[in-house]
């Protein structure tokens, strides 16, 4: 082998080896474990104020297995149990959830699971702890989710079977910005004149700052009635479904 041929052989070997190395991918981990902590200026659950328009500190942990199985826990301070239900105990919410995510086609995914909304120590006449099952379909940037309570719903008597329909979209605006419009519809059975049923809506702009830090600003509202004595007006006369601008920050790690 002359020097020219040998040089060409070495060069081609290096190129092929480099291409193989470039194509090699790190193996997918069996599972991931993530944490998050953040704050919002006004904690809203399906459009209804949970902290009487005051800030909330929130955080959670999520476990995801490569099979599609996931588990998680999330917590936030709340005040609605005392402000709305005249309870003397119950100052925070703890959500425990688990489910399974998968794909039907390249663009169509699904998510089914169970969530328990817990309010430790609450002494509402009808226990506020609530359990729901849910299912969701995601196509491209659109997601439709259906949730159904298998217990009484958020402290309302005879309210098992409450349902929530949730339609949202996720638009990538570039430069770390995401725009998420949402509309939802909540039903609560066995309430006089269906006074607990309502529609909520939101438009959220998020900015991913990198390194796990994100900021959000959202315009939220509902079509609930706001007169005194209405279902979503608390014992202090505060209308919990009013329109508002909510800002938030979250750090994930």
KOLLO-831188 format. One record per residue: z, y, x of N, C-alpha, C in turn. Coordinates in steps of 0.02 Angstrom, whole numbers, plus 50000, padded with zeros to 5 digits. Example, Ala and Ser with C-alpha at 12.3 -4.5 7.8 and 13.67 -1.06 7.14 Angstrom:
503904971650660503904977550615503904983550660 503544988850642503574994750684503945000250645 
***
This chain:
500004994150043500005000050000500005006250045 499495010450040499465016450082499955021650055 500045027050094500545032050077500385035450011 499735036649998499535040049936499685035649876 499515029149882499635024449827500385023649815 500755023149870501475022249864501805028249830 501575034249848501855040349818501715040549743 501105038549724500925038449653501345033449615 501465027549648501865022349616502585024749605 502875027949655503565030449649503605035749594 503105040349592503095045649542503055042749472 502595037749463502515034849396503155031149375 503485027849424504105024349409504645029249386 504685034849420505185039949402505035042849333 504395043949318504205046749253504365041949197 504195035549207504345030549156505095029749146 505465029549202506185028949197506495034849162 506225040849177506485046849144506345046849070 505745044349051505575044048980506025039248943 506175033548975506625028648944507315031648935 507555035148985508215038248981508225043548927 507675047448921507635052648871507645049848801 507345043848793507315040848727507965037448708 508375035748757509005032248742509475036848705 509795034248654510265038148614510965035248621 511455039748618512145037348618512265033448555 512615027848559512745023848500513155027648448 513005026548385513365029848331514085027348331 514575031948329515275029748328515425026048263 515895021548266516085017748207516385022348153 516725027548175517025032148127517125038948160 517235043948118517415050648141518035052948104 518435057048138519045059748108519045067248121 519045071148067519005078348074519575081848037 519725087848061520265091848032519995098848016 520305102147968520115109047953520715112947928 520715119347943521235123847919520905130447903 521155133747851520825140047832521245143947782 520955149347758521285153647709520765156847664 520955158347602520525161847555520925167447524 520575172647501520915178347471521145176847400 520855171547369521005169747300520775162547290 521235157847281521045150847273520795149647202 520165147647195519875146147130519715138647125 519915135547070519725128747055519305128846992 518665127247000518185127446945518205134246910 518255139446951518225146246927518885149246905 519405145046898520055147446873520535148846931 520855154746930521315156646984521915152046987 522075149647046522635145047056523235148547089 523125154547116523655158147150523755165147121 523535166047058523595172547024523295178147066 522715176747098522325181547136522625183347203 523125179447225523425180447291523115175647341 523185176847406522885172547457523195165547458 522825160947487523055154047494522895151547564 523365147647592523265144247655523105137047641 522575134447672522325127747654522155123747716 522165117147710521985112947766521885105847745 521525102047786521395095147768521195090747827 521125084347812520915079447862520425074647828 519895072647864519375068347837519205062747885 519175056647858518975050647895518325048147865 517815047047908517175044447884516965038547927 516795033047894516565027047929515805026747925 515485023947976514755023747977514465019547920 514875015447888514655011447831514535015747769 514825021847769514775026247711515435027447677 515945023547695516605024247666516945030447695 517305034247653517665040047677518335040647641 518815043847674519475045247647519665052247669 520085055647629520295062247649520905064747612 521195070047639521765073347608521675080847620 521895084847570521815092147574522395095347537 522635101047561523215104247529523125111847527 523445114947477523435122147468524065124347431 524295130347445524825133147402524525135247335 524915134847282524705136847215525285140347180 525135144047127525675147247088525575146247013 525025143146992524855142846922525365138746882 525695133746913526175129746875526745134146848 526965138946888527495143446865527225149146823 526645151846842526365157646806526055155746739 525765149746735525395147746675525785142946632 526135138246663526465132946626527225133846620 527485139346647528205140746645528625135346680 528325131946728528695126946767529155130646816 529685127346837530135130346886530035127146955 529625121846958529485118547021528735117047027 528515116347090527805114847102527455120847133 527435121047199527155126847233526555125147277 526355118647278525765117047317525385111247285 524765110747304524305105547281524125100947339 524125094547326523925089647376523385085147345 522795085247374522245081047349522145075147396 522125069147366521975063047403521345059947374 520855058247416520225055947390519905050847435 519445047047406519075042047444518455040147406 517965037647442517345035747409516845032647456 516235032647433515695029547471515065033747462 514735035247519514105038947519513545034447545 512955035347515512385031447538511735034847519 511175031647535510515034447521510115029447480 509775032147429509325028047388508615028347418 508405034347437507775035447472507915040447527 507405042347564507475047147618507775053747594 507565056047535507785062547510508315062147455 508485056147433508955055447377509585051647400 510155055047398510775051947417511265051747359 511785047747366512295047247314512985047047344 513475048647302514175048847322514595046947261 515005041747268515455039747213516165039347242 516655041247200517335041047227517865042547175 518475043247201519075044347161519485049747195 519775054347155520195059547182520815060347140 521375061447174522015062547140522265069547159 522335073847108522605080547118523355080147104 523755081047157524475080247151524825087047160 525345088147120525745094147125526475091847132 526675089947193527325086847204527905090947176 528345087547139528935090647111528815094647047 528185094947023528055099046964528445096346904 528695100946863529075098946803528755101946741 528085101846739527725103846679527865098746625 527875100946562528025096346506527585090246508 526925091246517526465085746530526305085946604 526495080646640526415080546713525735083146734 525725087846781525095090946802524675086446847 524965081346876524575076946920523985074046882 523405074046914522775072246880522365067546924 522065062546894521625057946930520925058146899 520425058546942519735058746919519305053746957 518795051246924518255047646958517655052246957 517205051347006516625055747010516025052147039 515455054847024514825052447052514355058247062 513965058147116513515063747131512855061147157 512325064847142511665063547170511425069847205 511155068947265510885074547303510145073247318 509725078047297509015077647311508815083947348 508585083147410508415088947452509025093447456 508975099847434509545104347438509955104747374 509775100747323510115101047259510605095247250 511195096747220511695091647207511955092347135 511965086747100512275086447034512855081647037 513445083847014514045079747016514375079546948 514615073546931514965072546867515655069846882 516175073046853516865070846862517185069546795 517595064346790517935062646728518665060846741 519115064146705519825062746713520015056146681 520375052146717520615045746690521365046146675 521635052246679522325053746661522315060146620 522885062546599522905069246571522675074246624 522365079546602522025084246647522445090546658 522685091446719523025097546742523555099946692 523985095446669524555097446629524415098246555 523825096446531523655097046460523775090346425 524145090346370524295084246334523665081446302 523625074746298523075071246265522395073446291 522345074446357521725077146385521355072246430 521555065846430521175060846468520465060746441 519985060046486519275060346467518975067246476 519365071946503519075078546520518495077446569 517975081546562517375080646602517175087246635 516865086546693516605092446728515905090846756 515435095246739514735094646761514615100246812 514355098346870514305103046926513595102646956 513245108246954512575108646984512575114147036 512365112447097512355117247151511745116047196 511605120947238511055120347286511295123247352 510965121347406511165123447473510545125947510 510485132447517509895135447548510055137847619 509705135147668509795137147738509375143447750 509715148947763509385155347773509215156647846 509435152147890509325153147961509875157347993 509915157148058510415160948097511125159348077 511235153148052511905151048033512125152847963 511675156047925511845158147857511625152847806 512045151647756511885147047702512075150247636 511635149747586511755152547520511825146847470 512375146847432512515141347385512645144047315 512155143647270512285145147199512585139147165 512995140347114513345134847079513445136747006 513395131746963513595132546893513935126146871 514475126746833514845120946811515055121646739 515215115946707515445116046638516025111246630 516605113846608517205109946600517355108746526 517515102546508517745100946440518435097846444 518865099846396519545097046391519645095146318 519675088646302519715086546233520385088046200 520385087946133520985088646092521335095346100 520945100546113521215107346115520935111246055 521335115146022521135118745962520505122745973 520015121745928519385125445930519025125045998 519135119646034518825118646100518955124546148 519545127646140519695133746178519745132646253 519825126346275519875125046347519195123946379 518665123246340517995122046368517695128546393 517365128346449517065134446476516545132946529 516165138046546515675137746601515915142146658 515845139746719516005143946777515385144446821 515365149646862514785150746905515015154046970 514615153147022514785156147087514165156747130 514175161547174513645162347225514005163547291 513925158847337514295159047400513825159947460 513995164647502513635165647565514095163647622 513865158847662514275156347719513925158047784 514335159347835514085160647902514425156047951 514045151647982514295147148034514295150848100 514895151948127514955155848189514915151348251 514875144748239514865140048295515565138148316 515615132648353516255130148378516755128848322 516505127048262516935125148207517175130748162 516995136948178517245142748139516715144948089 516925146048026516465148247974516805153347928 516415158147904516655163047856516255162447792 516585164047735516245163847670516425169947629 515955171947587516095176947535515755174547472 516115174547416515865171647354515995176347295 515505176847252515585180147187515695174647136 516265174747102516445169447055516615172346987 516545168246934516725170446867516675164746818 516895166146756516875161246702516715164846637 516575160746584516475163746518517075162546473 517665161346503518265160346463518465166846429 518865166246376519095172146338519695175246374 519745181846373520265185246411520795188846369 520745188346302521245191846261521935188546268 522455192246250523145189646254523205183246213 523535178446242523635172146207523065167246216 522535169246249521965164746260522175159246308 521795153746307521985147746344522065148946418 521655153146448521675154246521521995160946539 522445163446496522855169246512523565166846523 523875168546580524535165746596525095169346560 525715167046572526295169746537526435177046555 526135179446609526225186446629525645190846605 525195187846566524635191646540524045192146586 524045188446641523485188546688522935183946664 522325186546663521735182646642521475178946703 521565172346704521435168446764520695166846776 520275168446727519565166846735519125172846749 519425178446767519035184546776518585184246838 518065188346837517605188646894517955191546955 517755189147014518065191547075517615190147135 517765193547189517465192147254517995188747297 517825182947321518305178947360518045178147431 518445179847480518245178947550518675173447581 518385170047629518735164447660518545163447732 518975159947768518835158047837519095150947847 518715146947886518925140047899518735138047970 519205134448001519075131748068519105124248064 518575120848085518535113548083518535110948154 518905105448165518955102748233519075095248230 
***
